[in-house]
């Protein structure tokens, strides 16, 4: 099956002092997990990549009871196994989230699926969401993040699957979650173009925007303001439960 298997590496970009709103958004998604996580939770990280989420939890002394990182790329998983071999609570496995069932005896308190859905093709979304739904319980917090497609902007090159756009619009993503029996608790924008939300600002937001803009670059302002404007954002984080 054809997927796009590329990923961004914010940690490497930061080391080179390259700062962009997309890199900030990636990092801040992980810190949101840190914000809501409790020590000794069971965490499922779908499309774990280089296990940056695990590293963030570990370095900040939020060691989970069980961390289960899955990814379709065997080389990435093998690298993770070697790097984190001394962590008894961490397990990694090659799993195709579209075709393979997630096999674990654990109850997952938090399930993350960050920047995955746009890489698998729209025809595979329903099957993938059902698989994720089946791996959750009613107490699980499920976090999705994915770009919000805007035809005026177009899709990123690595989100074109077999010549078709893999990104969903805000409304498409919302519809897919609801029809697949997810309850949407909150939606946060993760980054936005200032021009897309500037005319939506109320009085106190205009004051906040002006004060922030005096100090921060537009890349930082775009991620700081975005959670207030999910429908105008270029990427959103969806916090869900299952029915």
ZILINPE-V520475 format. One record per residue. OMEGA is omega in degrees with one decimal (999 if undefined). BURIAL is # if it has 16 or more other ideal C-beta (glycine too) atoms within 10 Angstrom, else .. D_LAST is the distance of its C-alpha to the last C-alpha in Angstrom with 2 decimals. Layout:
BEGIN
OMEGA;BURIAL;D_LAST + OMEGA;BURIAL;D_LAST
END
This chain:
BEGIN
-176.0;.;29.90 + 171.2;.;30.79 + 169.0;#;28.99 + -170.2;#;30.46 + 178.7;.;30.73 + 174.9;.;32.32 + 174.6;#;31.22 + 179.8;#;32.62 + -177.9;.;34.30 + -177.3;#;34.30 + 178.8;.;36.02 + 177.7;.;38.93 + 179.5;#;39.18 + 178.3;.;39.35 + 179.2;.;42.06 + 179.4;.;44.02 + 172.8;.;43.45 + -175.4;.;41.68 + -178.9;.;39.13 + -175.3;.;36.91 + -179.7;#;33.80 + 178.5;#;31.75 + 176.8;#;32.92 + -177.6;#;32.15 + 177.8;#;28.61 + -176.4;#;28.01 + -176.5;.;29.42 + 172.5;#;27.57 + 179.8;#;24.14 + -179.4;#;25.12 + 175.0;.;26.38 + 175.9;#;23.08 + 178.0;#;21.66 + -179.4;.;24.79 + -174.8;.;24.16 + -176.6;.;20.75 + 170.6;#;21.59 + 175.3;.;23.15 + 177.3;.;25.74 + 172.5;.;24.87 + 170.4;#;21.27 + -173.3;#;20.07 + 174.4;#;19.60 + -177.5;#;18.84 + -176.6;#;20.77 + -173.6;#;20.25 + -169.3;#;23.46 + -178.2;#;25.15 + -177.8;#;28.55 + 175.8;#;31.21 + 177.9;#;28.87 + 178.5;#;29.57 + 177.0;#;26.45 + -178.6;#;27.74 + 178.9;.;31.15 + 178.8;#;30.00 + -176.7;#;28.28 + -177.4;#;31.34 + 179.6;.;33.98 + 174.3;.;32.44 + 173.0;.;32.33 + -176.8;#;28.56 + 177.9;.;28.72 + 171.2;#;25.38 + -179.1;.;25.31 + 173.7;#;24.22 + -178.5;#;24.06 + -179.7;#;23.16 + 179.3;#;24.38 + -179.9;#;24.05 + -178.3;#;25.92 + -174.4;#;27.49 + -176.0;.;30.94 + -178.0;.;32.91 + 179.1;.;35.57 + 179.7;#;33.18 + 179.4;#;31.52 + 177.1;.;35.01 + 178.4;.;36.13 + 179.8;#;33.22 + 179.9;.;34.02 + -176.9;.;37.61 + -172.2;.;37.03 + -174.8;#;34.63 + -178.6;.;36.17 + 178.9;.;37.11 + -175.5;.;33.60 + -176.5;.;32.59 + -176.3;#;28.93 + 177.5;#;28.53 + 179.0;#;27.82 + -179.2;#;27.94 + 174.4;#;27.38 + 178.7;.;27.95 + 172.5;#;24.81 + -172.4;.;24.29 + 177.7;#;20.63 + -169.7;#;21.01 + -174.7;.;22.73 + 173.1;.;22.25 + 176.9;.;19.46 + -175.8;#;18.88 + 176.4;.;20.61 + 177.8;.;20.40 + -174.7;.;20.43 + 165.7;.;19.16 + -178.8;.;16.02 + 177.9;#;15.55 + 179.2;#;15.36 + 174.1;#;15.68 + 177.3;#;15.23 + 173.8;#;17.48 + -172.8;#;18.15 + 172.9;#;21.09 + 179.9;#;23.25 + -170.0;#;22.30 + -178.9;#;20.70 + -177.5;#;23.92 + -171.6;#;25.95 + -178.0;#;24.54 + -175.1;#;25.10 + -179.3;#;22.86 + -177.3;.;23.11 + -173.5;#;21.22 + -175.9;#;18.24 + -179.6;.;15.87 + -180.0;.;16.95 + -179.8;#;16.60 + 176.8;#;13.07 + 178.9;.;12.11 + 179.0;#;14.25 + 178.6;#;12.71 + -177.4;#;9.12 + -179.8;.;10.93 + -176.4;#;12.78 + 168.8;#;10.14 + -178.7;.;8.94 + 178.4;.;6.77 + -177.0;.;10.13 + 169.0;#;10.80 + -178.5;#;11.92 + -177.2;#;11.96 + 174.4;#;14.96 + 165.2;#;16.22 + -176.8;#;19.67 + 176.4;#;21.56 + 173.1;#;24.50 + -174.1;#;24.28 + 175.4;#;26.72 + -175.1;.;29.62 + 178.0;.;32.13 + -179.6;.;34.91 + -176.5;.;34.41 + -178.8;.;33.45 + 173.8;#;31.52 + -177.4;#;32.69 + -178.7;.;34.83 + 174.2;.;32.65 + 174.7;#;29.66 + -175.7;#;31.59 + -178.9;#;30.59 + 177.7;.;33.19 + -178.2;.;34.50 + 178.4;.;31.20 + 179.2;#;29.33 + -179.8;#;26.27 + 175.1;#;25.06 + 171.9;#;22.62 + 176.5;.;23.21 + -177.7;#;21.00 + 177.5;.;19.86 + 179.8;.;19.35 + 178.6;#;17.14 + -178.8;#;15.03 + -179.5;.;14.86 + 179.8;#;14.08 + -177.4;#;11.03 + -177.1;.;9.67 + 178.0;.;10.90 + 169.6;#;9.37 + 169.4;.;5.70 + 172.3;#;5.98 + -179.5;.;6.34 + -179.8;.;10.11 + -180.0;.;11.70 + 172.0;.;15.18 + 177.8;#;17.39 + 166.4;#;20.80 + 177.9;#;23.74 + 166.2;#;25.40 + -175.2;#;28.70 + 170.3;#;30.27 + -175.6;#;33.67 + -178.0;.;35.45 + -177.1;.;36.71 + -178.6;#;33.22 + -171.5;#;32.36 + -179.8;.;35.81 + 178.2;.;36.23 + -174.8;.;32.92 + 170.8;#;34.21 + -172.0;.;34.86 + -178.2;.;37.92 + 177.2;.;36.68 + 176.2;.;34.89 + 178.0;.;38.20 + 178.6;.;39.99 + -179.4;#;37.53 + -178.7;#;37.76 + -179.4;.;41.56 + 178.7;.;41.85 + -176.1;.;39.57 + 176.7;.;41.42 + -174.6;.;44.71 + -173.5;.;43.76 + 172.8;.;40.89 + 179.1;.;41.06 + 177.8;.;39.03 + 179.3;#;36.83 + 178.8;#;35.84 + -177.4;#;35.53 + 178.3;#;33.20 + 180.0;#;30.67 + -177.0;#;31.30 + -171.6;#;30.72 + -178.3;#;27.91 + -179.9;#;24.93 + -173.8;#;26.06 + -176.4;#;26.11 + -177.0;#;23.09 + 176.9;.;23.89 + -175.1;#;27.44 + 178.9;#;26.75 + 179.1;#;27.57 + -179.0;#;24.68 + 171.0;#;21.39 + -178.0;#;19.05 + 176.9;#;15.36 + -171.1;#;13.47 + 166.2;#;9.72 + 173.7;#;6.76 + 177.0;#;3.78 + 999;.;0.00
END
